[in-house]
Amino acid sequence: GGTNAGTSNVVSNVTTDNAPSVPLTDFANTAETSTTASFSWTAASGAIGIVIEQSPAGANTWTASSTSGALAANATSATVTGLNPATSYDFRLVVTGGTNAGTSNVVSNITTDNASSVPLTDFASTAKTSTSASFSWTAASGAIGIVIEQSPAGTNTWTTASTSGALASNATSATVTGLNPATSYDFRLVVTGGANAGTSNIVSSVTTDNAPSVPLTDFASTAKTSTTASFSWTAASGATGIVVEQSPAGMNTWTTAQTSGAILVNATSATVTGLNPATSYDFRLVVTGGTNAGTSNVVSNITTDNAPSVPLTDFASTAKTSTSASFSWTAASGAIGIVIEQSPAGTNTWTTASTSGALASNATSATVTGLNPATSYNFRLVVAGGANAGTSNVVSNITTDNAPNVPNNPNVPSSPTSSINSGSGSIAPSSGTTGVDILVNGKVESAGTATTSQRNNQSVTTISVDQNKLDNKLASEGSGAVVTLPVNTKSDIVIGELNGQMIKNLENYSATLEIRTARATYTLPAQQININALSAQLGKELNLQDIKVRIEIAAPITDMMQVVDQAAGKIGLTLVAPPTDFKISATYGSTTIDVSKFNAYVERSVALPNGIDPNKITTGLVVEPDGSVRHVPTKVIFKEGMYYAQINSLTNSTYSVVWHPLEFSDVAKHWAKEAVNDMGSRMIVNGTGNEQFNPDQDITRAEFAASIVRGLGLKLENETTLFSDVKSSDWYSSVISTAYAYELLDGYPDGTFRPMDKITREQAMVILSKAMTLTRLKEKQPVQSTDGILHSFQDAASVSQWAQSSVMESVQAGIISGRSATALVPKAYITRAEVATIIRKLLQKSELI
């Protein structure tokens, strides 16, 4: 009845159990192994799913466990698998559905060690001092703790050693500190947890004596006269004998010096007698016995003249021609060297003049040669040593013009030639052309002409080569010929000039072009000019014969000389050879392109002046117009009776040779002392301040990139890098850009470089391997298998797959070695001392230094 008569909608309602869900509380551990744990529980009523969860003990970070089989909803036991040995876990049972739905009680379960735990056997000593000992080992798998223990040798009474820092569970090296000097210890590594749990092999290490001989370093000059030199030093502890030794400065030929009296073993001063006036000596103190036994620092001491130096005032012109000027003077008393200097009149820019023969120290006359006709010069005599040491009066001398005296010389043009724009100043009209010989594989060929001219007040000699004669000679000599343009004149600038087709022919024969002057030799493989690329830059479809290629060796202009001098003075360098410009240019019409960069090292040999000690040559430098300098790989060679600085570089620029000795005080007793000081002197590696190097400090990826770029002498690139974490304002931006441009390094897959991360030994070896390609060292190595080269290292298997070939190549080349005979330790961070050592070995093995 009623308006709502009928049946309503139906509601289906399932209610929960009268009793609330009661999670299981009897979840219990029944057994365990090193990698499994077994559990039991009462069946969960009405459950629709069961899982066991695990967490590192106490961490409350739960994940589903792996079990030996799928768990049925009515299961009452299970075994968890895949656990780590000697590791603590928490476990619980999670039930879905039924009256026991929810999370059970938690069971804490510590698994036992695997019976097959293999303690490390490559724990090895890598270095020691009087108070410390360093060790390395392979990373312990799954370790949760690592300590080094020490014991007095043979006593088997072990205590935890103090280390220079806390040891991470994945550490592979450490230094034990606080040891007593001259004491023998045993050491062992104790690993907790993981597959290498237990005690490693024992290493017996004897530290050095705390009182090693420390030669005195404060030997100092206190006074000097014309025939004596006085010195002081701190008393030598325990000495049994002391002498002062002397040597002519820089000669390193030592003899016992005469002193004003016998030197007592506890003496702190002495006076050397019997010296020559105005003569330079080196002195050192030699101590026998005691803690300061050995040779002290060297002191260079120049004695003064008996009478004040009186420079000569009678230097006078006696004759002149168009290309020479003769002079006379009274003999300089006690002189040890004499030179004549010349300068364009009124400019006060002095250079050593060429003379018709070497000047003896007692000479009283000489003739200056190689002068330009109709040119005004100033001259002066410079005396070294003796009572007349110093610079004489200046003589102004104008030579006559050569042209009116040779009207019928067939080699002189009847009218001046036009000026040529070489791209670096105007060349004045030629003053004469003569035939010259060139050499092809050392065989003389009359195939060149020499033209002299002036450019920016500098004398220029240009050697032009006859194409037909050169082509015929190349054809007869075959591939790999060396074509030499010898220039014996004293010109400021020497230019070898060939056309583009001649360069192409030289390339086709894989020939090398050599420009040889009194100043320097430029050895240039023709392929490095890359005439096709130059032609493309100058214009399409050019006739190569219409391109003029000029290879130039020159004395820098005055402004650049000042830049070099200022750069040297700013950073404390001693210039030991005049700066020299090396330049290559290609000209077509009015367009000139400079060749400033090569894809392989190009050799230049700079002649060292007579009297320069070859042992006092540190390196060659590139000096840029802005005054910045960079090291370029350099070594001193001796050929044809002269010393040369052989410089290898990938660029053209202004080069100089310098003396820049450097020693870091904290590497005096370090195994890498020689390499660190050598690389520091060459400005490849830098110190950390206060004459410190911190040799055992780890190095970052950015610092390693900077060191390898400096070592290879690469010119810095300023292009933006592709790495998201390297900003253009960062100090390392340009070195990373440069290393990337030369394909020396890569970043990470996420586009970062991580410049401030420490670099591992295997990461460094990957970069080294790429550097070996640039220096062409890699192509000299025989092909061997990785297993064959690395077989002696017990941890060879730990080398990452991506680094294996690079590690093999670095070890094979002898650039890097293990930290012990059996431990390569590829994943350890590389130290500053190791970096200095491997860069030095790279350059040495590549025959660049």
C-alpha positions in Angstrom: 0.0 0.0 0.0 0.8 3.6 -0.3 2.8 5.6 -2.8 6.0 3.6 -2.1 4.5 0.1 -2.3 7.0 -2.5 -3.7 10.5 -3.9 -2.9 13.4 -1.6 -2.3 17.0 -2.1 -3.7 19.1 -4.9 -2.2 22.2 -4.1 -0.2 24.9 -6.8 0.0 27.1 -6.4 3.2 29.9 -8.6 4.3 31.0 -7.9 7.8 34.4 -8.6 9.3 35.1 -11.3 11.9 33.9 -10.8 15.3 37.5 -11.1 16.5 40.2 -8.5 15.2 43.1 -9.7 13.0 45.8 -11.2 15.2 49.3 -11.3 13.4 51.5 -14.3 14.1 53.9 -14.1 17.0 55.7 -17.3 16.7 57.8 -16.5 13.6 61.2 -18.1 14.5 64.7 -18.8 13.1 65.4 -22.5 12.8 68.8 -22.6 11.0 71.3 -20.5 9.2 74.4 -20.7 6.9 76.6 -18.0 5.5 74.1 -17.1 2.8 70.8 -18.5 4.0 68.5 -18.3 7.0 65.5 -20.7 7.7 62.3 -19.9 9.6 59.1 -21.6 10.8 55.6 -20.4 12.0 52.1 -21.7 12.6 49.8 -21.7 9.5 48.1 -18.4 8.9 44.3 -18.9 9.0 42.6 -17.8 5.8 45.7 -16.2 4.4 45.8 -15.3 0.7 49.5 -14.4 0.6 52.7 -14.7 2.6 56.1 -13.1 2.2 59.2 -12.8 4.3 60.9 -9.4 4.5 64.5 -8.5 5.5 66.3 -5.4 6.7 69.9 -4.7 7.6 69.9 -5.2 11.4 68.4 -2.1 13.1 68.0 -0.1 9.9 64.2 -0.7 9.6 64.5 -0.6 5.8 62.5 -3.6 4.7 62.6 -5.4 1.3 61.0 -8.7 0.2 63.5 -11.6 0.7 64.4 -14.2 -1.9 63.4 -17.7 -0.8 64.3 -21.1 -2.0 60.8 -21.5 -3.5 57.4 -19.6 -3.8 55.6 -19.5 -0.4 52.1 -21.1 -0.4 49.4 -19.2 1.6 49.3 -22.1 4.1 53.1 -22.6 4.4 54.7 -23.0 7.8 58.4 -22.8 6.9 60.8 -21.3 4.4 64.5 -20.6 3.7 65.7 -17.1 2.8 68.6 -17.2 0.3 71.2 -14.7 -1.2 72.4 -13.3 2.1 75.9 -11.9 2.6 78.2 -13.8 4.9 78.9 -12.5 8.4 76.2 -9.9 8.1 73.4 -9.1 10.5 69.8 -8.9 9.3 66.3 -8.5 10.8 63.4 -10.7 9.4 59.6 -10.6 9.6 56.6 -12.5 8.1 54.0 -10.4 6.3 50.5 -12.1 6.0 47.8 -10.9 3.6 44.2 -11.8 4.4 42.6 -14.0 7.0 42.6 -13.8 10.8 46.4 -13.5 11.0 46.8 -10.7 8.5 49.6 -8.2 9.2 53.2 -8.2 10.3 54.6 -10.9 12.6 57.2 -10.5 15.3 60.7 -9.4 14.2 63.6 -12.0 14.3 67.1 -10.7 14.5 69.5 -13.2 12.8 73.3 -13.0 12.3 74.6 -15.4 9.6 77.8 -17.2 10.2 80.9 -16.8 8.0 81.1 -18.9 5.0 83.4 -21.8 5.6 85.3 -20.9 2.4 86.2 -17.3 3.7 89.6 -16.5 2.0 91.6 -13.9 4.0 93.7 -11.6 1.8 97.2 -12.7 0.9 98.5 -9.6 -0.9 98.9 -7.3 2.1 102.2 -5.6 1.1 104.5 -2.9 2.3 104.9 0.0 -0.2 107.0 2.6 1.6 108.4 3.4 5.0 110.1 6.2 6.9 111.6 6.4 10.4 108.1 6.7 11.9 105.7 5.3 9.4 105.0 2.4 7.1 102.6 2.3 4.1 100.7 -0.7 2.8 98.4 -1.8 0.0 96.0 -4.6 -0.6 93.1 -5.6 -2.9 89.7 -4.5 -1.7 88.1 -7.0 0.7 84.8 -8.2 -0.7 81.8 -7.5 1.5 83.9 -6.3 4.4 82.2 -4.3 7.2 85.4 -3.3 8.9 89.2 -3.2 8.4 92.1 -2.6 10.8 95.9 -2.9 10.6 97.5 -4.6 13.6 101.2 -4.4 14.5 103.5 -6.3 16.7 107.1 -6.0 17.7 108.8 -8.3 15.2 108.6 -12.0 16.1 106.7 -11.5 19.4 103.2 -12.2 18.1 101.7 -9.5 20.5 99.3 -7.7 18.3 97.7 -4.3 18.9 95.6 -2.1 16.6 98.0 0.3 14.7 97.4 4.0 14.4 96.8 5.1 10.8 96.9 8.5 9.1 93.1 8.3 8.7 90.1 6.0 9.5 90.1 3.0 7.2 87.0 2.6 5.0 85.8 -1.0 4.6 86.6 -0.7 0.8 90.1 0.8 1.4 93.1 -0.6 -0.5 95.9 1.3 1.1 96.9 3.0 4.4 99.9 4.4 6.3 100.7 3.3 9.8 102.0 6.2 11.9 103.6 6.7 15.3 106.3 4.0 14.9 109.7 4.1 16.6 112.8 4.6 14.4 115.2 1.8 13.6 112.7 -0.7 15.1 111.4 -3.9 13.5 107.7 -4.6 13.4 105.3 -7.2 12.0 102.0 -6.0 10.4 98.8 -7.7 9.4 95.4 -6.7 8.0 92.3 -7.9 9.9 89.1 -8.0 7.9 85.6 -8.3 9.5 82.8 -9.6 7.4 82.6 -10.6 3.8 84.3 -13.2 1.7 87.8 -12.2 2.9 87.0 -12.1 6.6 90.0 -13.0 8.8 93.6 -12.2 9.2 95.9 -11.5 6.1 99.4 -12.6 5.6 102.0 -11.0 7.9 104.5 -8.4 6.6 107.7 -7.8 8.4 108.8 -4.2 8.0 111.9 -2.5 9.5 111.7 1.3 9.7 114.7 3.4 8.9 116.7 5.2 11.6 115.3 8.4 13.0 118.7 10.0 12.7 119.5 9.4 9.1 122.4 11.5 7.9 121.1 15.0 7.2 123.8 17.1 5.5 123.9 20.7 6.5 121.9 23.1 4.4 122.9 26.4 6.0 126.5 26.6 4.7 126.7 30.3 3.8 129.1 33.0 2.5 129.8 35.7 5.1 132.5 37.8 3.5 134.9 37.9 0.6 138.0 39.7 -0.7 139.8 39.5 -3.9 141.7 36.3 -2.7 139.6 34.9 0.1 136.0 33.8 1.0 134.6 33.3 4.4 131.8 30.9 5.4 129.7 29.9 8.4 127.5 26.9 9.3 125.9 25.3 12.3 128.0 22.8 14.1 127.9 19.3 12.6 126.7 16.8 15.2 129.1 13.9 15.8 131.4 14.9 12.9 134.8 13.2 12.7 136.1 15.5 9.9 135.2 18.7 8.0 136.7 20.2 4.9 135.6 23.0 2.5 135.7 22.1 -1.2 135.9 24.5 -4.2 135.2 24.3 -7.9 135.3 26.8 -10.8 131.7 28.0 -11.0 129.4 25.6 -12.7 132.2 23.1 -13.6 131.5 20.6 -10.8 135.2 19.7 -10.5 135.8 19.8 -6.8 139.1 20.1 -4.9 139.9 20.6 -1.2 140.1 24.4 -0.5 143.0 26.0 1.4 141.9 27.6 4.6 143.5 30.0 7.0 143.8 27.2 9.6 142.9 23.6 10.2 139.1 23.1 10.5 138.1 21.5 13.8 135.2 18.9 13.8 133.1 21.3 15.9 134.0 24.4 13.9 131.2 26.7 12.6 133.2 29.0 10.3 136.3 29.1 8.1 138.1 31.3 5.6 139.2 29.9 2.2 142.5 31.5 1.0 144.5 31.5 -2.2 141.7 32.5 -4.6 142.1 34.4 -7.8 140.7 37.9 -8.1 137.5 38.5 -10.1 136.9 34.8 -10.5 133.7 32.9 -9.8 133.8 29.7 -7.6 131.4 27.3 -6.1 131.9 26.1 -2.6 130.5 23.3 -0.4 131.2 21.8 3.0 132.0 18.0 3.3 131.3 16.4 6.7 132.6 13.0 7.6 130.8 11.0 10.4 127.9 12.0 12.6 124.3 12.8 11.8 125.2 15.5 9.4 127.6 13.4 7.3 127.6 14.2 3.6 127.9 17.2 1.3 126.2 20.5 2.2 124.4 22.9 -0.1 126.5 24.6 -2.7 127.4 28.3 -2.4 128.4 30.3 -5.5 130.8 33.0 -4.5 132.5 35.6 -6.8 135.5 37.3 -5.3 136.1 41.0 -5.9 139.0 42.6 -7.7 142.0 43.8 -5.8 141.5 47.2 -7.3 138.2 48.7 -8.4 137.3 47.6 -11.9 138.3 50.2 -14.5 136.6 49.5 -17.9 138.7 50.3 -21.0 138.3 53.7 -22.5 140.5 53.3 -25.6 138.2 51.0 -27.7 138.6 52.5 -31.2 137.7 51.9 -34.8 140.7 51.3 -37.1 139.1 50.3 -40.4 135.8 49.5 -42.1 134.3 48.1 -45.3 130.7 47.7 -46.5 130.3 44.6 -44.4 132.9 44.8 -41.7 134.4 47.1 -39.0 137.8 46.7 -37.3 138.7 47.8 -33.8 141.7 47.9 -31.4 142.1 48.4 -27.6 144.7 47.8 -24.9 144.8 44.3 -23.3 142.3 43.9 -20.5 144.1 42.9 -17.3 143.1 39.5 -15.9 140.1 39.2 -18.2 138.4 35.8 -18.5 136.3 36.7 -21.6 135.9 39.5 -24.2 133.1 40.2 -26.7 132.2 43.0 -29.0 128.6 44.1 -29.0 126.8 46.1 -31.7 123.6 48.1 -31.9 121.8 50.0 -34.7 123.0 53.5 -34.1 121.2 55.3 -31.4 118.8 52.5 -30.5 120.8 51.1 -27.5 119.6 47.5 -28.4 122.8 45.5 -28.0 123.6 42.1 -29.4 126.8 40.1 -29.6 128.6 40.9 -32.8 130.1 38.2 -35.2 133.8 38.5 -35.5 136.3 37.0 -38.0 137.5 34.6 -35.2 137.0 33.8 -31.6 138.4 36.6 -29.2 141.1 35.5 -26.8 140.8 37.1 -23.3 144.1 38.9 -24.0 143.2 40.1 -27.5 143.8 43.7 -28.5 142.1 43.9 -31.9 139.2 42.3 -33.8 137.1 42.6 -37.0 133.3 42.6 -36.8 131.7 40.8 -39.8 128.3 40.3 -41.3 127.3 44.0 -41.3 124.9 45.6 -43.7 126.1 48.2 -46.2 125.4 51.9 -45.7 124.2 51.2 -42.2 125.1 53.1 -39.0 126.1 51.0 -36.0 127.3 51.6 -32.5 130.0 49.3 -31.0 131.4 48.6 -27.5 133.7 46.1 -25.9 132.5 44.0 -22.9 135.1 42.5 -20.7 134.4 39.8 -18.1 136.7 39.4 -15.1 139.9 41.2 -14.2 140.7 44.8 -13.4 139.0 46.1 -16.6 135.8 44.2 -16.2 132.8 46.1 -17.6 131.7 47.9 -20.7 134.1 50.1 -22.6 133.4 53.4 -24.3 130.9 53.3 -27.3 132.2 53.8 -30.8 129.9 55.0 -33.6 130.9 53.6 -37.0 129.1 54.0 -40.4 130.0 51.5 -43.1 130.0 52.3 -46.8 127.6 51.2 -49.4 128.4 48.0 -51.3 126.2 48.6 -54.4 128.4 51.2 -56.3 131.5 48.9 -56.0 130.0 45.9 -57.9 128.3 47.2 -61.0 129.0 44.1 -63.2 128.0 41.4 -60.7 125.6 39.2 -62.7 123.9 38.2 -59.5 122.8 41.7 -58.5 119.5 42.9 -60.1 119.9 46.0 -62.3 117.1 47.6 -60.4 115.7 47.1 -56.9 113.0 44.5 -56.5 109.6 45.4 -55.1 108.7 45.1 -51.4 107.0 41.9 -50.3 104.4 41.8 -47.6 105.4 38.8 -45.5 102.6 39.3 -42.9 105.1 40.6 -40.2 106.6 43.8 -41.6 107.8 45.2 -44.9 110.8 43.6 -46.5 113.0 46.3 -48.1 114.4 45.9 -51.6 116.9 43.0 -52.1 120.6 43.9 -51.9 121.8 40.8 -53.9 121.1 37.3 -55.0 123.6 34.4 -55.0 123.5 30.7 -55.7 123.5 28.3 -52.7 123.7 24.6 -52.2 121.0 22.5 -50.6 121.4 19.0 -49.2 119.2 16.0 -50.0 120.0 13.1 -47.8 123.4 14.8 -47.2 124.2 15.0 -50.9 125.0 18.5 -52.2 122.7 19.9 -54.9 123.1 23.4 -56.4 119.4 24.0 -56.3 118.9 27.3 -54.3 119.4 31.0 -54.4 119.9 33.3 -51.5 118.5 36.8 -51.4 119.3 39.4 -48.7 117.1 42.2 -47.6 115.9 44.2 -44.5 112.7 43.9 -42.5 111.9 46.1 -39.4 115.6 46.9 -39.1 116.5 43.2 -39.2 118.7 41.5 -41.8 116.8 38.9 -43.8 118.2 36.0 -45.9 115.7 34.1 -48.1 116.6 30.8 -49.7 114.4 29.9 -52.7 114.6 26.4 -54.1 114.5 25.4 -57.7 111.5 23.2 -58.2 112.8 21.1 -61.2 116.1 20.3 -59.5 114.3 19.4 -56.2 111.8 17.2 -57.9 114.5 15.3 -59.8 116.5 14.8 -56.6 113.5 13.5 -54.7 112.7 11.1 -57.5 116.2 9.7 -57.4 116.4 9.4 -53.6 112.9 7.9 -53.0 110.6 8.0 -50.0 111.7 9.5 -46.7 114.4 12.0 -48.0 115.7 14.8 -45.8 116.0 18.1 -47.6 118.3 20.5 -45.8 118.6 24.3 -46.5 121.9 25.2 -44.7 122.3 29.0 -44.1 125.6 30.1 -42.7 125.1 33.9 -42.8 124.5 35.9 -39.6 121.1 37.2 -40.7 118.6 38.0 -38.0 115.9 36.3 -40.1 116.3 33.2 -42.3 113.5 32.1 -44.6 113.2 28.9 -46.6 110.8 29.6 -49.5 109.0 26.9 -51.6 105.9 26.9 -53.6 102.8 24.8 -52.7 103.5 22.2 -55.4 107.0 21.6 -54.0 105.5 21.1 -50.6 103.0 18.7 -52.1 105.7 16.7 -53.8 107.7 16.6 -50.5 104.5 15.2 -48.8 104.1 12.6 -51.5 107.7 11.4 -50.9 107.1 11.5 -47.1 110.1 13.9 -47.0 111.3 16.1 -44.2 112.4 19.7 -44.7 115.2 21.0 -42.5 116.2 24.7 -42.2 119.6 25.0 -40.5 121.1 28.2 -39.3 123.8 29.2 -36.8 121.0 30.1 -34.4 118.8 27.0 -34.7 117.6 24.1 -36.8 113.9 23.5 -37.8 113.1 19.9 -38.7 109.7 19.7 -40.3 108.0 16.6 -41.8 106.3 18.0 -45.0 102.9 16.4 -44.1 102.7 18.7 -41.1 102.4 21.7 -43.4 99.2 20.1 -44.9 99.3 22.1 -48.1 95.8 20.9 -49.2 94.2 22.3 -46.1 96.1 25.6 -46.6 95.0 25.8 -50.2 91.4 25.3 -49.2 91.7 28.2 -46.7 93.3 30.5 -49.4 90.6 29.8 -52.0 89.1 27.1 -54.2 90.8 25.5 -57.2 94.2 27.3 -56.7 97.3 26.3 -58.6 99.6 25.0 -55.8 102.6 26.6 -57.7 101.0 30.0 -57.0 101.1 29.6 -53.2 104.3 30.7 -51.5 105.2 28.7 -48.4 107.8 30.4 -46.1 109.5 28.6 -43.2 111.2 31.1 -40.9 113.7 31.1 -38.1 114.2 34.6 -36.6 115.5 36.7 -33.8 112.5 38.3 -32.1 111.9 42.0 -32.6 112.8 44.4 -29.8 109.3 44.5 -28.3 109.1 40.7 -28.1 112.6 40.6 -26.6 111.4 42.8 -23.8 108.3 40.6 -23.3 110.6 37.5 -22.9 112.9 39.3 -20.5 110.0 40.5 -18.3 108.4 37.1 -18.3 111.7 35.5 -17.2 112.2 38.0 -14.5 108.7 37.7 -13.2 109.0 34.0 -12.4 112.7 33.7 -11.7 114.0 32.1 -14.9 117.5 32.5 -16.2 117.7 32.7 -20.0 120.6 30.6 -21.3 120.0 31.0 -25.0 118.6 33.9 -27.1 114.9 33.6 -27.8 114.1 32.4 -31.3 110.9 32.7 -33.4 109.7 29.8 -35.5 107.1 30.5 -38.1 105.4 29.0 -41.2 103.2 31.0 -43.5 101.4 30.4 -46.8 100.7 33.4 -49.1 98.4 33.6 -52.2 98.1 37.1 -53.6 97.5 39.5 -50.7 96.3 36.7 -48.3 98.6 35.1 -45.8 97.8 32.3 -43.5 100.0 31.2 -40.6 100.5 27.6 -39.7 100.5 27.6 -36.0 99.5 24.1 -34.9 100.6 20.6 -35.9 99.1 17.1 -35.3 102.4 15.6 -34.3 105.5 16.9 -32.4 107.8 19.0 -34.6 111.5 19.2 -33.6 113.6 22.4 -33.2 117.2 22.5 -32.1 118.4 25.7 -30.5 122.2 26.2 -30.4 123.5 26.8 -26.9 126.1 29.7 -26.7 129.7 28.8 -26.1 130.6 28.5 -22.4 127.1 27.5 -21.3 127.2 24.5 -19.0 124.9 21.9 -20.6 124.1 20.6 -17.1 122.5 23.9 -16.3 119.7 23.6 -18.9 116.2 22.9 -17.4 113.8 23.2 -20.3 112.6 25.0 -23.4 109.7 27.4 -23.1 107.1 29.0 -25.3 106.7 32.7 -24.6 103.4 34.2 -25.8 103.0 37.8 -26.8 101.0 38.4 -23.6 104.0 37.3 -21.5 102.6 33.9 -20.5 105.0 31.0 -20.7 104.6 27.2 -20.9 107.0 24.3 -20.8 107.7 22.4 -24.0 109.5 19.0 -23.9 113.2 19.6 -24.2 116.4 17.6 -23.9 120.1 18.6 -24.4 122.0 16.9 -27.2 125.5 17.0 -28.5 126.3 16.9 -32.2 129.0 18.1 -34.5 131.0 19.5 -31.5 128.2 21.7 -30.1 125.4 21.4 -27.5 121.8 22.0 -28.6 118.5 22.2 -26.8 116.2 19.9 -28.8 112.6 21.1 -28.4 109.6 19.2 -29.5 106.3 21.1 -29.8 102.9 21.0 -31.4 102.8 24.8 -32.2 104.9 27.6 -33.7 105.8 30.6 -31.5 108.8 32.2 -29.7 111.0 29.8 -27.9 113.6 30.3 -25.3 115.8 27.9 -23.2 116.0 28.5 -19.4 117.7 27.4 -16.2 115.1 27.0 -13.5 116.3 24.6 -10.7 113.7 23.8 -8.1 113.7 21.5 -5.0 110.8 20.8 -2.7 111.9 20.4 0.9 109.5 17.7 1.8 110.7 15.2 -0.9 114.3 15.2 0.2 114.0 11.6 1.5 111.1 10.6 -0.7 111.3 7.8 -3.3 110.1 10.2 -6.0 112.5 13.0 -5.2 114.2 13.1 -8.6 111.0 13.0 -10.6 109.2 15.6 -8.5 112.0 18.1 -8.5 112.6 17.6 -12.3 108.9 18.0 -13.2 108.7 21.0 -10.8 111.8 22.7 -12.4 110.2 22.2 -15.8 107.0 23.8 -14.5 104.9 20.7 -15.2 103.9 20.1 -11.5 103.3 22.8 -8.9 104.0 22.8 -5.2 101.5 23.5 -2.5 103.4 26.5 -1.0 106.3 27.1 1.4 108.6 24.9 -0.7 106.3 21.9 0.0 104.9 19.4 -2.5 102.9 17.0 -0.4 104.0 14.0 -2.5 101.7 11.4 -0.9 98.5 13.5 -1.3 95.8 12.2 -3.7 95.2 14.3 -6.8 91.9 15.3 -8.4 90.8 14.7 -11.9 91.2 18.5 -12.7 94.7 18.6 -11.3 95.7 15.5 -13.2 94.3 17.0 -16.5 96.4 20.2 -15.8 99.6 18.2 -15.1 99.3 16.1 -18.3 98.5 19.2 -20.4 101.5 21.0 -19.0 103.7 17.9 -19.4 102.9 17.5 -23.1 103.5 21.3 -23.7 100.0 21.9 -25.1 98.8 25.4 -25.8 95.6 26.1 -23.7 92.3 26.1 -25.6 89.6 28.5 -24.4 86.7 26.8 -25.9 83.7 26.0 -23.8 83.8 22.4 -22.6 81.0 19.9 -23.1 80.8 19.1 -19.4 77.9 20.4 -17.4 79.9 20.8 -14.2 82.8 22.7 -15.7 82.3 26.5 -15.8 84.3 28.8 -18.0 85.3 30.7 -14.8 86.8 27.7 -13.2 90.6 27.6 -13.0 90.6 24.2 -14.7 88.2 25.0 -17.5 91.0 25.7 -20.1 93.1 22.6 -19.2 90.0 20.3 -19.4 89.0 21.9 -22.7 92.6 21.4 -24.1 92.8 17.8 -22.9 89.4 17.1 -24.4 90.4 18.8 -27.7 93.4 16.5 -28.0 91.2 13.5 -27.2 93.0 12.8 -23.9 90.0 12.5 -21.7 86.2 11.9 -21.6 83.6 12.6 -19.1 80.9 10.4 -17.5 77.7 9.2 -19.3 75.6 11.8 -17.5 77.6 14.7 -19.2 79.7 15.6 -16.1 83.5 15.5 -15.7 83.5 15.6 -11.8 86.7 17.7 -11.8 87.1 17.7 -8.0 86.8 13.9 -7.6 90.0 12.1 -6.9 91.3 10.2 -9.8 92.1 6.5 -9.6 95.2 4.8 -10.9 93.3 3.0 -13.7 91.5 6.2 -14.7 94.9 7.9 -14.9 96.2 5.0 -17.0 93.4 5.5 -19.6 94.5 9.1 -20.1 98.2 8.1 -20.2 97.4 5.6 -22.9 95.8 8.3 -25.0 98.8 10.6 -24.4 101.0 7.7 -25.7 99.1 8.0 -29.0 99.9 11.7 -29.2 103.6 11.2 -28.5 103.6 8.2 -30.9 105.0 6.0 -28.1 102.2 3.5 -28.5 103.0 2.7 -32.1 106.5 1.6 -30.9 105.2 -1.0 -28.5 105.0 -4.7 -29.5 101.6 -6.4 -29.5 101.1 -8.6 -26.4 98.1 -10.0 -24.6 96.7 -8.3 -21.5 97.1 -11.5 -19.5 100.7 -11.8 -20.4 101.6 -8.3 -19.3 99.6 -8.2 -16.1 100.1 -11.9 -15.0 102.5 -10.9 -12.1 99.8 -8.8 -10.4 97.6 -10.8 -8.2 94.9 -8.1 -8.4 94.9 -7.9 -12.2 91.3 -9.2 -12.3 90.1 -6.1 -10.4 91.0 -3.9 -13.4 87.8 -2.5 -14.8 87.0 -3.9 -18.3 86.9 -0.4 -19.8 90.4 0.2 -18.6 92.1 -3.1 -19.3 93.8 -2.2 -22.6 95.0 1.1 -21.3 96.4 -0.4 -18.1 98.2 -3.0 -20.2 99.7 -0.4 -22.5 100.8 1.8 -19.6 102.5 -1.1 -17.8 104.0 -2.5 -21.0 105.6 0.9 -21.9 107.2 1.0 -18.4 105.4 4.3 -17.6 103.6 2.9 -14.5 104.3 0.0 -12.2 102.5 -1.7 -9.3 102.6 -0.5 -5.7 104.4 -3.7 -5.0 105.7 -6.6 -7.2 102.3 -8.3 -7.0 99.8 -5.5 -6.4 98.8 -3.1 -9.2 96.0 -1.6 -7.0 94.1 -0.1 -10.0 91.2 1.4 -8.0 93.4 3.2 -5.5 93.7 7.0 -5.8 96.9 8.1 -7.5 99.2 10.4 -5.6 101.0 13.6 -6.5 104.4 11.8 -6.4 103.1 9.0 -8.7 101.8 11.6 -11.2 105.1 13.4 -11.4 106.8 10.1 -11.9 104.5 8.8 -14.7 104.6 12.1 -16.6 108.4 12.1 -16.5 108.5 8.4 -17.7 106.0 9.2 -20.5 108.2 12.0 -21.8 111.4 10.0 -21.4 110.0 6.8 -23.0 108.7 9.1 -25.8 112.3 10.5 -26.2 111.0 14.0 -25.7 113.2 14.8 -22.6 
